[in-house]
Amino acid sequence: MAAGACSQAGIINLITAPDANTYSPDFSLLGGNHTDVASGASVDGITTISDSNLISPAFTVLIQSSSWNGNFTPGQTVLANDGNGPDIFAFSTAQQDFGVQIQDNSSFGPFTATISAFDAAHTLLGTFTEEGQSNTNGDGSAIFIGVSSDSANIASVQLAIEGDDFGVAQSTPEPASFLLMGSALMIVGQFVRRRRK
C-alpha cells in the first residue's frame, strides 16, 4: 500500500509501474560488473548520483544472478549503494516522471521503500512509500517505485530503505504498455492510410 504527502507546488503522484514516458537511468553506462562508482558520478549526462554521506566509492555496479542475488531480472544491471543510502538522483534537466526498480539488500523479506521528489529550489514536492518483498528468486519481481508530476519540475529524487543498504535497476515499460502503444500506432497508421486513398 502506498502512502504519500504532497506540496501545493504541483501535482505529484506515486507511480508503481513504468510507462513509455518514465525516465529510468541506464546504470550499465557506469561500467561492467564490480565497477566502483564515486558519489557525484554522472550516469548518462542527465542524472548525477550521490549518497547522503558523500562516501566514495558510494556505489558498485553488479549484475543480477552473477554478483547480485536478488529479485531483479537475470542479467539486469544493478546499482548497489553498499549501505551508503539514502541515494540522491539529481537531474541536469528537470523531469516529469522518474522511477527505478528497488530491492532491500540488508535482509530478505518485507521492506518499505521511500521516494521523495524535490524541485530546483529544493522544495519538497512529495514523499511516498511503497511496500516490497526482497528475495533471491531472480524473477524480476523487484518493485518499481517512481514519481510523476503534472509538469517537468522534478529536479532531484531521494530513495531510501530502512537500513540504507539497497540496489536499484533501470526499469522499462511492461510488455502490456508496449502492446498498448503498438496497437495505438497501428490504428493511427491504418487511419492515415485510409485517408490517403
N, C-alpha and C positions, 0 to 999 in steps of 0.2 A: 504494500500500500504506500502510495506516495503522499508526502505532506510538503507544504511549502509556505513561504511568505514572500510577498511581492511589494515593491515600492510603487509609488504613483508615477514614476518616470516613464513608464511604458508597460505594455502587457507582456509579461514573461510567463512561459509555461514550461512545465516539465515535459520532456518527450522520452518515451520508453522504447521507441523503435526508430531507426533512421529512415529518411526518405531520400529522394534524389537531390534535395536541396541542402541536406545536412552536411556541414563541413566536419570532417573527421581526419586528423593528420595521419599521414603515412609514415609510421615510425621506422619502416625498413630503410628510409632515406638517411637515417642516422648511422647506419653501418650494419655489419653482419653480426652473427651470433657472438655473444660475450663482449660486445663493444661497450666500453665505458663511455658515458656521456656526461659532460660537465653541466652544472647548473648554468642557465643562460644560453644554452645552445639553441640554434635555430633549426627547426625540423625541416621546413620546406619554404622558407622565405616569408611565410605568413605567420607561423607560430613559433614563439620562443618559450621554452620550457624551463621551469626552475622549481626548486623545492623551497619550502618556507624557511629552512635552516641555512640555505646557501652553502651546503656541503658539496665538495667536489671530489671524485665524481659522484653525482647525485643519482644517476640512473645507469641501468645496464640494459642493453638490447638482448633479448632472449627469444627463443623460438619454441612455441608450444609443441610438446611431445618430444623435444630434443633436450632443451635445457630448462624449460618451464613445464611443470607437470600440474596443469590446472584444467579449467573447463573452457578454454578458448578452442578454436578450430585447429586441428593438427596443421602444423606448418605456418600458422599465423605469427607475425612478429609482435612481440610483447615488449613494452617499455616498463621495466620493473624499477620501482623507486628505492629499493634497498632499505626500506624502513625510514626514509627521509621525508615522508609526506608531512603535511598536505602538498599536493602538486599544483603549480600555477601555470596556466596556459595564457600567454599574452599575445594578442594579435596585432600585426602591423596595420591591418585594415579591419575595422570593426565588422563583426559577423552578425548575421540574423539568426543562424542556427548553428549549434555545435553539439557534438556528442562523441562518446567513445564506449567501448565495452570495458568493464572493470571487474576485477576479482580480488578478493582479500587473499593475502599471502601469509598472514600471521597465524591463521588457523583455518581448518576446514569446517564447514557448517554455515549457519546463517550469519549474515553481516548486514550492516546498514551503510550505504554509500551516501555521501552528501555532495551536492554540487551547488556552487554559488556563482552568480554572474554579476559582473561589475561593468559600469560604463567608463568612458575615457577619463572622467573626473574621479574615478574610484568609488563612485556611489553604488551601493548595493542595489542591484535590480531585482534580485530574488534568490532565495535559497530553498532547495528541495532535497528530500531524502527518498531513497528507494531501497527496498529490501532485496537482498540477493542470497544465493546459495553457492558457497565455494566448495569445489570438489576436484578430483583428479581424473574426471571422466574423459577429458579431451574431446568433448562432443559439441562445442560451440554454444553451450548454454550459459556462458558468462553474460550477465545482464548488461543492457545498454542503458546509459544514463546521459541525458542531454538537456539542453535548454533551447527554447525557441522564443524569439521576440517579434513584436509587430513591426519592428524596423531594425536596420543594421546598426544597433547601438551596443552590442556586446564587445567590449574591449579586452576583457580577460575573464577567465573562469578558474575557480579553485575547486579541486577534487579532494575529498578526504574520506577515510575509513578509520574507525576506531583502531588504534594501534599503528596507523600510518604506514603499514607495510602492504603494498598492493601493486598490481600490474594493470596497465591499460593497453588496449589494442585498437587499431583502426577498425571502424565499423562501416560496413557497406549496406546499402538498402537491401531489405529482404527480397527474395525472389518474387514474392507477390507484388511488391512495389514495381519491380521491373516488368512483370507481366501486365500490370495495370497500365504502366506508362507505354509499353509496347502496343497494347490494344488501342490506346488513345491515338497513338501516332498512326496506326493502320487505318483507323476510322477517318482521321483527318486526311490521310493520303488518298483514300477512296473518294472522299468528298471533293478534293481538288481535282482528281482525275475526271469525275463525272461533270464537274463544271466546265472543264476544258472541251468536252465532247460537244 
